[in-house]
Amino acid sequence: MSADAHTMDEVLAALADSRRRLIVRTLRDSDDDVLTVDELEGKITSKGEAVENTMGDQERVDVDLYHVHLPKLAEAGLVAFDTRNREVRY
């Protein structure tokens, strides 16, 4: 497998998830160059993401973004994710 094929596989795997596609669209369409995880969470939940407004559900979305979705997108080279500052760049 060539390096290009591996990269394409990573990109396709990252975009296979509907929430990750929503994250990429949200970042692409944002007027800001950089969003914090909290700002990104607010933008995706306002776009109809099915999440209740309870603290537990908001925390779950935050944890999923921080530990699952953003690292997967960063690994595929689709976003830059600074875990120290909790900032994301498309």
N, C-alpha and C positions, 0 to 999 in steps of 0.2 A: 504494500500500500504506500503510495507516495504521500509526501507531506501535505500536498494540496488536497488529496482525497480525505485525509484525516481531518483537516480543517473543515472541509465541506461537511463531513459527517458530524462534527461537533456543532457546527452552525445549524444544521437540520435538526439535530437532537435538541438543541437549546430552543429552537422555534417550534418544536412539536407541541409544546405546552401552551394552551390558550392564554394563561396569565402572563407568561413571558412574552408572548406576542403583544399583549396589551401594554406591558411595560415598555417594550421597544417603541411602539407607536406613540405612547405618551411622551417618552423622552424625545423622540424625533419631532413631535409637534409642539413641544414646549418652547416658549420664548426665552427661557433661561438656559444658559450653557451647562450649569451644574444644578442638580437638585439634591436635597438631603433625602434620606430614606423616608423621613416623616412627610416631607412635601410630596414625594412620589406616591406614598401610601394614600395621602389625601386626594391626589389627582386620579389615581386608578379607582378608588372607591367612589368618587363622584361621577365616574364614567359608567356607573351601573354594576360594578363588581358586587356580587351578592355577599355582602358582609353586614351583619347586624352592627348597631352602634353601641355595643356593650364593650367594656374595657377588655374582657377576655378575648373577644373576637378581633378587636383592633390589635391586641398584643400578638395574637396568632398570625395575623397578616404581616405584622412587623417582623416577627421571627421567620416566617416563610420567605419574605423578601430578603432579609439579611443573610440567612443561612442556606437558602436553597436557590431561589430564583436569580438573584443578582450574581452570586458566585458562578452559577452555570452560564449566564450570559457573558460574564467577564472572561471565563475560561474559553469561550468560543470567539472572543475578540469583538463582541457586539457592543459592549459598554466598558467603561473604565469605572471601577468600583473601589473607592478608598474606604476601607473598613475602619480606619482610625478616625476619620472625620465623618463617617457615614454619609459620604457624598457619591453621587452617581453622575457620570457624563456619558452622553450618547456618542 
